[in-house]
């Protein structure tokens, strides 16, 4: 038998990367960031959603910013991002002493406290990935003064400058006109984004049209439904909370004098109505024979807005978290089995972290290893320290079954049954555990009573 076949993998080599190109700075376009609409119409929301479907992210990025002003979407969005900020990472070395040495250097750059990847950068990448299902980052390569190494540093790239170019079949981005790389493209200030070329990193969950699976495609409609429902509900609240006071003078009392001015009786009534409506006056003198009544809104239409708002909040949680359990039992959410709640949400979080890890591995760590050590065959792996829910569940199940097995044997022995090895093995099989070997106690010879001595019978 020959040696086992090595696992297939793509090995990057140093000659693929031009150090001079990687060391050049690339900057975002000036004067385009931070321009956001203060209010959105339905037509603008749907236009931004359609732009996201085409892979044009400027309008979609602006809409994502405004969506964070909505309480339901903001809470769900922040809950989606929160776990990533708390989970630690480790650098796993490749086999061998050389692999361990490379991993030690990688840890200083890409580890938990590495200088090449900051938590702020990962948070920005994760934020963009959650909303648009694709995110971008640039790599800046800086040679050390002694020439021994080239250090790589990651920076998040604003998605608003990016669009999908169907002709080139790749993402392209606008850059600053003074960028030294602008001349590499013939598309007037746009350059292609190539994942893993030592300059760019693309984070995406799907190979074909990843932007068509974005959360904001459905969240945009929820945002419109939630925001307009709250607006109309607020208007209804004003109508319900502002009762109108109406007064009437006696039939034989004039409302106006000959010159059109209010009569003294009318002025007295108006003053009384004003006190009733606007002040905390406990006593109001009403002209004799006059009437005062309150006009209130008896409509129950507010119940419609309660349902609309609750539905939108549950939908926002399901879009971003995969469950509406964070809302508790109110509103039809599960909220009872907390383990199942975290189990559903964990699939979203693990999917995000797997996508981020994959992008960093192939777009940052492997090129860094190839540039500094000749090829990427010994590139270490950056891994999130996630709890293994399946392993924990298996351990808990084994403990419960094992405890039940020993309780069964204890009850059988207590009842006076002969607990033999064969019986224990049969019971263990029914509980799905291994039967231990029963200890056979040695016989104490000192406790054995000798038979009486025989005497001869005459």
C-alpha positions as CSV (number, residue, x, y, z in Angstrom):
1,X,0.0,0.0,0.0
2,X,1.3,3.4,-0.9
3,X,1.2,6.5,1.2
4,X,-2.2,8.1,1.8
5,X,-3.2,10.7,-0.7
6,X,-2.9,14.3,0.5
7,X,-6.1,16.3,0.8
8,X,-6.6,18.5,-2.3
9,X,-6.0,22.2,-1.8
10,X,-5.0,25.2,-3.7
11,X,-1.5,26.3,-2.9
12,X,-0.6,30.0,-3.5
13,X,3.0,30.9,-4.4
14,X,5.0,34.1,-3.9
15,X,5.4,34.9,-7.6
16,X,1.6,35.4,-7.9
17,X,1.9,38.6,-5.9
18,X,3.6,41.8,-6.9
19,X,5.0,43.4,-3.7
20,X,5.3,46.9,-5.4
21,X,1.6,46.8,-6.3
22,X,0.5,45.5,-2.9
23,X,2.3,48.3,-1.1
24,X,0.6,51.0,-3.0
25,X,-2.3,52.7,-1.2
26,X,-5.8,52.7,-2.5
27,X,-8.4,55.3,-1.3
28,X,-12.2,55.6,-1.4
29,X,-13.7,58.4,-3.6
30,X,-13.9,61.7,-1.8
31,X,-17.2,63.5,-1.1
32,X,-19.6,60.7,-1.6
33,X,-19.9,59.1,1.9
34,X,-22.4,60.2,4.5
35,X,-25.1,61.4,2.0
36,X,-28.3,59.9,3.3
37,X,-32.0,60.7,2.8
38,X,-33.7,61.9,6.0
39,X,-37.0,60.4,4.8
40,X,-37.9,57.7,2.4
41,X,-41.0,57.2,0.2
42,X,-42.2,53.8,-0.8
43,X,-41.0,54.5,-4.3
44,X,-37.5,55.2,-3.1
45,X,-37.5,52.1,-0.9
46,X,-38.5,49.8,-3.7
47,X,-35.9,51.6,-6.0
48,X,-33.1,50.9,-3.5
49,X,-34.3,47.3,-3.2
50,X,-34.2,46.9,-7.0
51,X,-30.7,48.4,-7.1
52,X,-29.6,45.7,-4.6
53,X,-31.0,43.0,-6.8
54,X,-28.9,44.4,-9.7
55,X,-25.8,44.5,-7.5
56,X,-25.6,48.3,-7.4
57,X,-25.1,49.1,-3.7
58,X,-25.1,52.8,-3.4
59,X,-28.8,53.3,-2.8
60,X,-29.0,50.0,-0.9
61,X,-26.2,51.1,1.5
62,X,-28.0,54.4,2.1
63,X,-31.2,52.6,2.8
64,X,-29.5,50.2,5.2
65,X,-28.3,53.2,7.2
66,X,-31.8,54.6,7.5
67,X,-33.3,51.2,8.4
68,X,-31.2,51.3,11.6
69,X,-33.3,54.2,12.8
70,X,-36.3,51.8,13.1
71,X,-36.4,50.2,16.6
72,X,-37.6,46.8,15.5
73,X,-34.9,46.4,12.7
74,X,-32.2,48.0,14.9
75,X,-32.7,45.6,17.8
76,X,-32.8,42.5,15.5
77,X,-29.7,43.7,13.6
78,X,-27.7,44.4,16.7
79,X,-28.6,41.0,18.2
80,X,-27.3,39.4,15.0
81,X,-24.0,41.1,15.3
82,X,-23.5,40.8,19.1
83,X,-22.2,37.2,19.3
84,X,-19.4,37.8,16.9
85,X,-18.0,40.5,19.2
86,X,-17.8,38.1,22.1
87,X,-16.4,34.9,20.5
88,X,-12.6,34.6,20.7
89,X,-10.4,33.3,17.9
90,X,-7.4,31.1,17.8
91,X,-4.7,30.5,15.2
92,X,-4.3,26.8,14.4
93,X,-0.9,25.8,13.1
94,X,-0.2,23.5,10.2
95,X,1.7,20.3,10.9
96,X,5.4,20.3,11.8
97,X,7.8,22.7,13.5
98,X,7.8,25.1,10.6
99,X,4.1,25.2,10.6
100,X,4.1,26.1,14.3
101,X,6.6,28.9,13.7
102,X,4.5,30.4,10.9
103,X,1.5,30.2,13.1
104,X,3.3,32.1,15.8
105,X,4.0,35.0,13.4
106,X,0.4,34.8,12.1
107,X,-1.0,35.1,15.6
108,X,0.7,38.5,16.1
109,X,-1.1,39.7,12.9
110,X,-4.4,37.8,12.7
111,X,-4.9,36.4,16.2
112,X,-7.1,37.6,19.0
113,X,-5.0,40.7,19.7
114,X,-3.4,40.9,16.2
115,X,-2.5,44.1,14.6
116,X,-3.5,43.1,11.1
117,X,-7.2,42.5,11.9
118,X,-8.9,44.8,14.3
119,X,-12.3,44.0,15.9
120,X,-13.7,47.2,14.4
121,X,-12.8,46.0,10.9
122,X,-14.5,42.6,11.4
123,X,-17.6,44.3,12.9
124,X,-17.9,46.5,9.8
125,X,-17.5,43.5,7.5
126,X,-20.0,41.5,9.5
127,X,-22.5,44.4,9.4
128,X,-22.2,44.7,5.7
129,X,-22.4,41.0,5.2
130,X,-25.6,40.6,7.2
131,X,-27.5,43.3,5.3
132,X,-26.1,42.8,1.7
133,X,-24.9,39.1,1.9
134,X,-21.6,40.3,0.5
135,X,-18.8,42.4,1.9
136,X,-15.5,43.7,0.8
137,X,-12.1,44.5,2.4
138,X,-8.7,45.8,1.2
139,X,-5.3,44.5,2.2
140,X,-2.4,46.8,2.7
141,X,1.0,45.2,2.5
142,X,3.8,46.9,4.4
143,X,7.4,45.6,4.1
144,X,9.4,45.8,7.3
145,X,12.4,48.1,7.4
146,X,14.8,45.1,7.6
147,X,13.1,43.4,4.6
148,X,12.5,40.2,6.6
149,X,8.7,40.2,6.3
150,X,5.8,41.9,4.6
151,X,3.0,42.6,7.0
152,X,-0.6,42.5,5.8
153,X,-3.4,44.7,7.4
154,X,-7.1,44.4,6.6
155,X,-9.5,47.3,6.2
156,X,-13.2,47.3,5.5
157,X,-14.2,48.8,2.1
158,X,-17.5,50.7,1.9
159,X,-19.9,48.8,-0.2
160,X,-21.6,52.0,-1.5
161,X,-18.7,52.3,-4.0
162,X,-19.1,48.8,-5.4
163,X,-21.3,47.5,-8.2
164,X,-21.6,44.2,-10.1
165,X,-20.4,44.5,-13.7
166,X,-22.2,41.8,-15.7
167,X,-19.9,42.5,-18.7
168,X,-16.7,41.8,-16.8
169,X,-18.5,39.2,-14.6
170,X,-17.0,40.6,-11.5
171,X,-17.4,43.3,-8.9
172,X,-15.9,46.7,-9.6
173,X,-15.4,49.7,-7.4
174,X,-14.9,53.4,-7.7
175,X,-11.7,54.7,-6.2
176,X,-10.1,58.0,-5.6
177,X,-9.0,59.7,-8.8
178,X,-5.6,60.1,-7.2
179,X,-5.3,56.4,-6.6
180,X,-2.2,54.9,-8.1
181,X,-4.3,51.9,-9.3
182,X,-6.8,53.8,-11.3
183,X,-4.7,53.6,-14.3
184,X,-5.0,49.7,-14.3
185,X,-8.6,50.0,-15.4
186,X,-10.1,51.4,-18.7
187,X,-13.5,52.0,-17.0
188,X,-12.9,55.5,-15.9
189,X,-12.0,55.4,-12.2
190,X,-13.3,51.9,-11.6
191,X,-11.1,48.9,-10.9
192,X,-12.1,45.2,-10.7
193,X,-12.2,43.5,-7.3
194,X,-10.4,40.1,-7.4
195,X,-10.6,38.0,-4.3
196,X,-7.3,36.7,-3.0
197,X,-5.0,38.7,-5.3
198,X,-3.3,40.1,-2.3
199,X,-5.2,43.4,-2.5
200,X,-8.9,42.4,-2.1
201,X,-11.0,40.1,0.0
202,X,-14.6,39.3,-0.8
203,X,-16.9,37.8,1.8
204,X,-19.9,36.0,0.3
205,X,-22.1,33.1,1.0
206,X,-23.2,32.2,-2.6
207,X,-21.2,31.8,-5.7
208,X,-23.8,33.1,-8.2
209,X,-25.3,36.5,-7.6
210,X,-24.7,36.6,-3.8
211,X,-26.3,40.0,-3.5
212,X,-29.7,38.5,-4.4
213,X,-29.9,36.7,-1.1
214,X,-29.5,39.9,1.0
215,X,-31.5,40.5,4.2
216,X,-32.5,44.0,3.2
217,X,-34.5,42.7,0.2
218,X,-37.2,41.5,2.6
219,X,-36.3,43.8,5.5
220,X,-36.9,46.9,3.4
221,X,-40.6,45.9,3.0
222,X,-40.8,45.2,6.7
223,X,-39.3,48.6,7.4
224,X,-41.9,50.3,5.3
225,X,-44.7,48.4,6.8
226,X,-43.5,49.0,10.4
227,X,-42.7,52.7,9.9
228,X,-45.9,53.6,8.2
229,X,-48.0,51.7,10.7
230,X,-46.4,53.5,13.6
231,X,-46.9,56.8,11.8
232,X,-50.6,56.2,11.3
233,X,-50.9,54.8,14.8
234,X,-49.4,58.0,16.2
235,X,-51.9,60.1,14.2
236,X,-54.7,58.0,15.6
237,X,-53.3,58.5,19.1
238,X,-53.5,62.2,18.6
239,X,-57.1,61.9,17.5
240,X,-58.0,59.7,20.4
241,X,-56.1,61.7,23.0
242,X,-57.3,65.1,22.0
243,X,-61.0,65.3,22.9
244,X,-62.9,68.3,21.5
245,X,-65.1,70.4,23.8
246,X,-68.3,71.8,22.3
247,X,-70.5,74.4,24.0
248,X,-74.0,75.7,23.2
249,X,-75.8,78.8,24.4
250,X,-79.5,78.9,25.3
251,X,-81.7,79.4,22.3
252,X,-82.7,82.9,23.3
253,X,-79.1,84.2,23.9
254,X,-77.3,85.8,21.0
255,X,-73.9,84.6,19.9
256,X,-72.7,87.8,18.3
257,X,-73.6,91.5,18.7
258,X,-74.6,93.8,15.8
259,X,-70.9,94.6,15.1
260,X,-70.0,90.9,14.8
261,X,-68.2,90.7,18.1
262,X,-69.0,87.9,20.6
263,X,-71.6,88.8,23.2
264,X,-70.6,88.8,26.9
265,X,-72.5,85.5,27.3
266,X,-70.6,83.9,24.4
267,X,-67.3,85.2,25.7
268,X,-68.0,83.7,29.1
269,X,-68.9,80.4,27.5
270,X,-65.7,80.3,25.4
271,X,-63.6,81.1,28.5
272,X,-65.2,78.3,30.3
273,X,-64.7,75.8,27.4
274,X,-61.0,76.9,27.3
275,X,-60.6,76.2,31.0
276,X,-62.2,72.8,30.6
277,X,-60.1,71.8,27.7
278,X,-56.6,73.2,28.6
279,X,-56.4,73.9,32.3
280,X,-56.5,71.9,35.6
281,X,-59.2,74.3,36.9
282,X,-61.5,72.3,39.2
283,X,-64.4,74.8,38.9
284,X,-65.9,76.4,35.8
285,X,-68.9,78.7,35.9
286,X,-71.2,77.9,33.1
287,X,-73.8,80.5,31.8
288,X,-77.3,79.5,32.8
289,X,-79.0,77.3,30.2
290,X,-75.8,76.6,28.2
291,X,-74.4,73.1,27.5
292,X,-70.9,71.7,27.5
293,X,-70.1,68.3,25.9
294,X,-67.0,66.3,24.9
295,X,-66.5,65.0,21.4
296,X,-64.3,61.9,21.5
297,X,-63.1,59.4,18.8
298,X,-64.9,56.1,19.4
299,X,-63.1,54.3,16.6
300,X,-61.3,50.9,17.4
301,X,-59.1,51.1,14.3
302,X,-56.0,51.3,16.6
303,X,-56.2,47.5,16.8
304,X,-55.3,47.3,13.2
305,X,-52.0,49.1,13.8
306,X,-51.3,47.0,16.8
307,X,-51.4,43.9,14.6
308,X,-49.4,45.5,11.8
309,X,-46.6,46.7,14.2
310,X,-46.5,43.4,16.0
311,X,-46.3,41.5,12.7
312,X,-43.5,43.7,11.4
313,X,-41.5,43.3,14.6
314,X,-41.8,39.5,14.5
315,X,-40.8,39.5,10.8
316,X,-37.8,41.7,11.5
317,X,-36.6,39.2,14.1
318,X,-37.1,36.2,11.9
319,X,-35.2,37.9,9.0
320,X,-32.1,38.7,11.0
321,X,-32.2,36.1,13.7
322,X,-34.0,33.1,12.2
323,X,-36.5,33.2,15.0
324,X,-38.8,35.6,16.8
325,X,-38.1,34.1,20.2
326,X,-36.3,37.2,21.4
327,X,-39.7,38.8,21.6
328,X,-40.8,36.4,24.3
329,X,-44.1,34.6,24.5
330,X,-46.1,37.8,23.6
331,X,-46.9,38.0,20.0
332,X,-46.9,34.3,19.3
333,X,-43.1,33.8,19.7
334,X,-41.9,30.6,21.2
335,X,-39.9,32.1,24.1
336,X,-40.3,28.9,26.2
337,X,-37.5,26.6,25.2
338,X,-34.5,28.8,25.4
339,X,-32.2,26.0,24.2
340,X,-34.1,25.7,20.9
341,X,-34.1,29.5,20.6
342,X,-30.3,29.6,20.7
343,X,-30.1,26.6,18.5
344,X,-32.0,28.4,15.7
345,X,-30.1,31.6,16.2
346,X,-26.8,29.8,16.3
347,X,-27.2,28.6,12.7
348,X,-27.2,32.2,11.6
349,X,-24.2,33.2,13.7
350,X,-22.2,30.1,12.6
351,X,-23.0,30.8,9.0
352,X,-21.7,34.4,9.3
353,X,-18.5,33.3,11.1
354,X,-17.9,30.5,8.6
355,X,-18.2,33.0,5.7
356,X,-15.9,35.5,7.5
357,X,-13.3,32.8,8.3
358,X,-13.3,31.5,4.7
359,X,-12.8,34.9,3.3
360,X,-9.9,35.7,5.6
361,X,-8.3,32.4,5.0
362,X,-8.3,32.5,1.2
363,X,-8.1,36.2,0.7
364,X,-5.7,37.3,3.5
365,X,-3.8,34.6,5.4
366,X,-2.9,32.4,2.4
367,X,-1.5,35.3,0.3
368,X,0.4,36.5,3.4
369,X,1.9,33.1,3.9
370,X,2.8,32.8,0.2
371,X,4.5,36.2,0.1
372,X,6.5,35.7,3.3
373,X,7.3,32.0,3.1
374,X,7.3,31.1,-0.6
375,X,3.9,29.3,-0.7
376,X,0.7,28.8,1.3
377,X,1.1,25.1,2.0
378,X,1.8,25.7,5.7
379,X,-0.6,28.6,6.1
380,X,-2.3,28.5,9.5
381,X,-6.0,28.7,10.1
382,X,-7.9,31.4,11.9
383,X,-10.7,29.7,13.8
384,X,-13.6,31.0,16.0
385,X,-13.9,29.2,19.3
386,X,-17.5,28.2,19.0
387,X,-19.1,25.9,21.5
388,X,-20.0,22.5,20.0
389,X,-23.7,22.2,20.6
390,X,-24.0,18.7,19.2
391,X,-21.2,17.4,21.4
392,X,-22.7,19.1,24.5
393,X,-26.1,17.5,23.7
394,X,-24.5,14.1,23.2
395,X,-22.7,14.3,26.6
396,X,-25.9,15.4,28.3
397,X,-27.8,12.5,26.7
398,X,-25.2,10.0,27.7
399,X,-25.2,11.3,31.3
400,X,-29.0,11.0,31.5
401,X,-29.0,7.4,30.1
402,X,-26.0,6.3,32.2
403,X,-27.7,7.7,35.4
404,X,-30.9,5.8,34.5
405,X,-29.0,2.6,33.9
406,X,-27.3,2.7,37.3
407,X,-30.6,3.6,38.9
408,X,-32.2,0.6,37.3
409,X,-29.6,-1.8,38.6
410,X,-29.8,-0.2,42.1
411,X,-33.6,-0.7,42.2
412,X,-33.2,-4.3,41.0
413,X,-30.7,-5.1,43.6
414,X,-32.7,-3.4,46.3
415,X,-35.7,-5.5,45.3
416,X,-33.6,-8.7,45.9
417,X,-33.0,-9.7,42.3
418,X,-29.7,-11.4,41.4
419,X,-27.8,-8.7,39.4
420,X,-25.5,-10.8,37.2
421,X,-23.1,-9.7,34.5
422,X,-25.4,-11.0,31.9
423,X,-28.4,-9.1,33.3
424,X,-26.4,-5.9,33.6
425,X,-25.3,-6.2,29.9
426,X,-28.9,-6.7,28.8
427,X,-30.1,-3.6,30.7
428,X,-27.1,-1.5,29.5
429,X,-28.0,-2.3,25.9
430,X,-31.5,-1.1,26.3
431,X,-30.2,2.2,27.7
432,X,-27.6,2.5,25.0
433,X,-24.6,2.5,27.3
434,X,-21.7,0.1,28.1
435,X,-22.1,-2.3,31.0
436,X,-19.3,-2.2,33.5
437,X,-17.8,-5.4,34.8
438,X,-19.3,-6.5,38.1
439,X,-16.8,-7.0,40.8
440,X,-16.9,-10.5,42.3
441,X,-16.0,-10.3,46.0
442,X,-13.5,-12.9,47.2
443,X,-14.7,-15.4,49.8
444,X,-13.4,-14.7,53.3
445,X,-12.0,-18.1,54.4
446,X,-11.9,-17.0,58.0
447,X,-15.6,-16.7,58.0
448,X,-16.2,-20.3,56.8
449,X,-17.4,-22.5,59.7
450,X,-15.7,-25.9,59.8
451,X,-17.9,-28.9,59.8
452,X,-18.2,-30.8,63.1
453,X,-15.6,-33.5,63.7
454,X,-16.6,-37.1,63.1
455,X,-16.3,-39.5,65.9
456,X,-16.4,-43.2,65.7
457,X,-19.5,-45.0,66.9
458,X,-18.7,-47.9,69.1
